[in-house]
Amino acid sequence: MNNHEAAERVLNRLKNSAGDGRWDDHLSLATWEWPQGVAMFAMAQELEASGDAALREEMTAWYDGHIAKGLPGRNINTTAPMLGLVMLWEQTREPRWEQPIRDWAEWVMSGLPRTEEGGFQHRTSDCENAQQLWDDTLFMTVLFLYRAGRALGEPAWQEEARYQFLLHIKYLHCQKTGLWYHGWTFDGRHHFGEAFWCRGNSWFTAGAADFVSWLPEADPVCRCVLETWREQCRELVRLQDPETGLWHTLLDDPGSYTETSGSAAIAYGLHKGWRLGLLGGECLEASRRAAEGVAAQLAEDGTVQGVSYGTPMGMDLDFYRNVPLQATAYGQGLAYLMFMEMNRKN
């Protein structure tokens, strides 16, 4: 089974998943939440690369259906599907989508709660998380804000996205290891359980790969993000499990289980970085070994196995070791994103 065949199997499993539309339905596409947002971003990436008309129609139907039904309350996680919508709008210029994109981006700018220093507070559908910065936020909300600003000619949105990357680097990037803590709180000023959580790190590995490709090369913010990303990638290559090609859910704890979704996102970032000439050959080799490891986790029906369930902030490392495994839309989406990236040559 090659990468393209694996990608199609993974995507078909996701599209054929039934669901009841609850916000906490993490597998099907019946819901508008962050797991579905990850999947729609993966599809938008493929649409950009291939121009596949059938995929465009499927994405159009998904967005139109959810907009007609009424979008959920706004928070960090429900922002995630907006990134795919911006990318779809850039290709189609459908007038009916511009205002929802504008409205949501304006809410991010003026309605989203802020931490000290103006950080995007990681407010979710079920928790306020006051004064907390999470590494997930960059992928779920900041990428959308930058891309929307670029698409709609709103430089203030782009500048805010650039600032958010720098602020999250300031508080979540560990200077000693190059890895990322899951979160930081200004209330007590600490990193909770001080976990170097795999999927949390992978949001930066994958998100930075795209962010730096959108910024002007001479931009000082681009340089800062790029060097922070390279430092993280070097450490990730060192920590890759030699037997499975995956990464452990606690990156620096080989006794914790290997986790498929974060490994897929890391492989995506490493391969894309190599393909863009930003990372070296050791990252290409690591991404290939990881892709083989992810492929070994595919069930016959395309279900991506070995995916840790939605993970709130943990106060100790055992919390992360004990997160259960469950099939999810983000597991399917990140595997699809990785397999399609592995197919690309330039």
Residue pairs with C-beta under 8 A, 6 or more apart in sequence:
1 9
1 295
3 291
3 339
3 340
3 342
3 343
4 339
4 340
4 343
6 295
6 298
6 335
6 339
7 46
7 335
7 336
7 339
7 340
7 343
9 298
9 301
9 302
10 298
10 302
10 304
10 332
10 335
10 336
10 339
11 43
11 302
11 332
11 336
12 302
13 301
13 302
13 303
13 304
13 332
14 27
14 28
14 29
14 39
14 302
14 329
14 332
14 333
14 336
15 29
15 58
17 27
17 28
17 29
17 329
18 28
18 30
19 25
19 27
19 28
19 29
19 30
19 31
20 30
21 30
21 31
22 31
23 31
23 33
23 72
23 125
24 33
24 125
24 126
24 310
25 31
25 33
26 33
26 35
26 309
26 310
26 326
26 328
26 329
26 330
27 35
27 327
27 328
27 329
27 332
28 329
29 36
29 39
29 62
29 329
32 66
32 71
32 72
32 78
32 81
33 72
33 77
33 78
33 80
33 81
33 125
34 76
34 77
34 78
34 80
34 136
34 140
34 330
35 310
35 328
35 329
35 330
35 333
36 80
36 81
36 329
37 77
37 78
37 79
37 80
37 81
37 82
37 83
37 84
37 140
38 80
38 139
38 329
38 330
38 333
38 334
38 337
39 329
39 330
39 332
39 333
39 336
40 59
40 62
40 81
40 83
40 84
40 85
40 333
41 80
41 83
41 84
41 87
41 333
41 337
42 333
42 334
42 336
42 337
42 340
43 55
43 58
43 59
43 84
43 333
43 336
44 59
44 83
44 84
44 87
44 88
45 87
45 337
45 340
45 341
46 52
46 55
46 336
46 340
47 55
47 56
47 59
47 87
47 88
47 91
48 87
48 91
49 340
49 344
51 91
56 88
56 91
56 92
59 84
59 88
60 88
60 92
60 94
63 81
63 84
63 85
63 88
63 97
64 96
66 81
67 96
67 97
67 100
71 78
71 100
72 78
72 125
73 125
74 104
74 107
74 111
74 112
75 112
75 123
75 124
75 125
76 112
76 120
76 121
76 122
76 123
76 124
76 134
76 136
76 137
76 140
76 141
77 124
77 125
77 136
77 140
78 125
79 104
79 108
79 140
79 141
79 144
80 139
80 140
80 141
80 144
82 101
82 104
82 105
82 144
82 148
83 143
83 144
83 147
85 97
85 100
85 101
86 101
86 144
86 147
86 148
86 151
87 147
88 94
88 97
89 97
89 98
89 101
89 151
90 151
98 152
101 148
101 151
101 152
102 148
102 152
104 144
104 148
105 144
105 145
105 148
105 149
105 152
105 154
105 157
108 120
108 141
108 144
108 145
108 157
108 160
109 145
109 156
109 157
109 160
112 120
112 121
112 123
112 141
113 121
113 123
113 128
113 130
114 120
114 121
115 121
115 131
115 132
115 133
115 186
116 131
116 186
117 167
117 186
118 163
118 167
119 133
119 164
119 167
119 168
119 171
120 133
120 137
120 141
120 142
120 164
121 128
121 129
121 130
121 131
121 132
121 133
122 129
122 132
122 133
122 134
122 136
122 137
122 183
123 129
127 312
129 313
130 187
131 185
131 186
131 187
132 183
132 184
132 185
132 186
132 187
132 313
133 167
133 168
133 171
133 172
133 183
133 184
133 185
134 182
134 183
134 200
134 313
135 168
135 172
135 180
135 181
135 182
135 183
135 200
135 201
135 203
135 204
136 200
136 203
137 164
137 168
138 164
138 165
138 168
138 203
138 204
138 207
138 208
138 211
139 203
139 204
139 206
139 207
140 203
142 161
142 164
142 165
142 168
142 207
142 211
143 161
143 207
143 210
143 211
145 157
145 158
145 160
145 161
145 164
146 157
146 158
146 161
146 162
146 211
146 214
147 214
148 154
148 157
149 155
149 156
149 157
149 158
149 160
149 161
150 158
150 214
162 215
162 219
162 221
165 208
165 211
165 221
165 225
166 221
166 224
166 225
169 224
169 225
169 228
171 184
172 180
172 181
172 183
172 184
172 191
173 179
173 180
173 228
173 232
174 180
174 181
174 196
177 196
177 235
177 252
178 231
178 232
178 234
178 235
179 196
179 201
179 232
179 235
179 236
179 251
179 252
180 196
180 200
180 201
180 204
180 232
181 191
181 192
181 194
181 195
181 196
181 200
182 191
182 192
182 193
182 195
182 196
182 197
182 200
182 313
182 314
183 191
183 192
183 200
183 313
184 190
184 191
184 192
185 192
192 313
192 314
192 315
193 313
193 314
193 315
193 316
193 317
193 319
193 320
194 317
195 250
195 314
195 317
195 319
195 320
196 250
196 251
196 252
197 249
197 250
197 251
197 262
197 311
197 314
197 320
198 247
198 248
198 249
198 250
198 251
198 259
198 262
198 263
198 266
198 308
199 249
199 259
199 261
199 262
199 265
199 308
199 311
200 262
200 311
201 232
201 236
201 251
201 262
201 266
202 261
202 262
202 263
202 264
202 265
202 266
202 269
202 334
203 265
204 229
204 232
205 229
205 232
205 233
205 236
205 265
205 266
205 268
205 269
205 270
206 265
206 266
206 268
206 269
206 334
206 337
207 269
208 225
208 226
208 228
208 229
208 269
209 229
209 268
209 269
209 272
209 273
209 276
209 278
210 272
211 225
212 222
212 225
212 226
212 229
212 278
213 272
213 276
215 221
215 222
215 225
216 222
226 278
229 269
229 273
230 278
230 279
233 269
233 270
233 273
233 279
233 283
236 247
236 251
236 266
236 270
236 286
237 270
237 282
237 283
237 286
239 247
239 248
239 251
239 252
240 246
240 247
240 286
240 289
240 290
241 247
241 248
241 254
241 258
241 293
244 258
244 293
244 296
245 263
245 286
245 289
245 290
245 291
245 292
245 293
246 258
246 259
246 260
246 263
246 290
246 293
246 294
246 297
246 306
247 258
247 259
247 262
247 263
247 266
247 290
248 254
248 255
248 256
248 257
248 258
248 259
249 256
249 257
249 258
249 259
249 262
249 308
249 320
249 321
249 323
250 256
250 317
250 320
250 321
253 317
253 321
255 321
256 320
256 321
257 306
257 321
257 325
258 293
258 306
259 306
259 307
259 308
260 293
260 294
260 297
260 304
260 305
260 306
260 307
260 331
260 335
261 304
261 307
261 308
261 328
261 330
261 331
261 334
261 335
262 308
262 334
263 290
263 293
263 294
264 290
264 294
264 304
264 331
264 334
264 335
264 337
264 338
265 334
265 337
265 338
266 290
267 286
267 287
267 290
267 291
267 294
267 338
267 341
267 342
268 287
268 334
268 337
268 338
268 341
270 279
270 283
270 284
270 286
270 287
270 290
271 283
271 284
271 287
271 288
271 291
271 338
271 341
271 342
272 341
273 279
273 283
274 280
274 281
274 283
274 284
274 287
275 341
275 344
275 345
275 346
287 342
288 342
290 338
291 338
291 339
291 342
294 304
294 335
294 338
294 339
295 339
297 304
297 305
297 306
298 304
298 305
298 335
299 305
302 332
303 327
303 332
304 327
304 331
304 332
304 334
304 335
305 325
305 327
306 325
307 325
307 326
307 327
307 328
307 330
307 331
308 323
308 324
308 325
308 326
309 323
309 324
309 325
309 326
309 328
310 328
311 320
311 323
314 320
